[in-house]
Amino acid sequence: MNRARRMGRCLRGDDAGLVEATRVTESFAAQTIETARRLLTARLEAAGIDSPALDARMLTGAALHLDLTGLIAQGPRQLTADDAACLDAFARRRLAGEPVARILGTKDFWGLPLKLSADTLVPRPDTETVVEAALEILRAEGRTRTPLRIADLGTGSGAILLALLSELPDATGVGTDLSAAALDTAKANAQRLGLAPRADFTVSDYAGGLSDPFDLIVSNPPYIRSADIASLAPEVRDHDPHLALDGGSDGLEAYRRIAPQAAGLLAPGGLLVLEVGQGQDGDVVRLVAAAGLTVAGPARADLAGIGRAVAARKLPF
């Protein structure tokens, strides 16, 4: 990788003034890799950033193109001028509140490395609860090796759909999003993961543009109340697309639209699984029930014990 391309990877497009590619930064210049990593950890910790050691390790590894084994093995090596400049650029971006996943441009979800863009949410572990809930029900019914048809409404980076397709080898799916740019990212992820032959993507307002029955509909819709967005952590408020966050005055606007759409599109016996915000599971249960769906047990909890995934079924008649 030549120097110009490397520094372009370290800086955002509007950040060129943060670091001059020809300048060796004082903080990391002439330091060993191990010392630089420890210095960055201290800087992040002093700034009150969560998981400073993990963030420092990930940023140092990305700046130097080293995995954890490489960081340990090459710890005594002195940074080059370009190493120091790139690491300093990453440090400044993290200290300014940019999430590590945004800086690196990628995030693992369900063990899948997903590329991100400014038009997609950073996939979060909480959302894996939707995948877990859907797979648990399908396994209990012996349907994991059947040709299921899946819809992921508001797919963003494609995280939920691609995770499900990776576990369901005979399934096909479609991801929808209002953002064509987000769908470009999802398509690229599907291609990179070898799942493109079974995944389609279309611009649509949730399920508004879809037709024909689906066996499984999933969604992580926006569910933050409009008035609460200003109080979110800067990593979310300033870097995730507001379109994917704002759930209206009570946070339930998306569910009011998705529930009746899903009820009309699900095949008899089909399943709907929705991610919900903290304390929203009761309200979402009432909305899907009002749409004619039958709730499939209590909301599945995430690792923090919060009811996170509501599942409902369209009963055969």
Helices and strands as residue ranges (DSSP letters): H 3-10, H 33-46, H 52-64, H 68-73, H 81-95, H 100-104, E 106-109, E 112-115, G 125-127, H 128-140, E 149-153, H 159-167, E 172-177, H 180-192, G 196-198, E 199-203, E 214-219, G 226-231, H 234-237, G 242-244, H 253-265, E 266-275, H 281-290, E 294-295, E 300-301, E 307-313
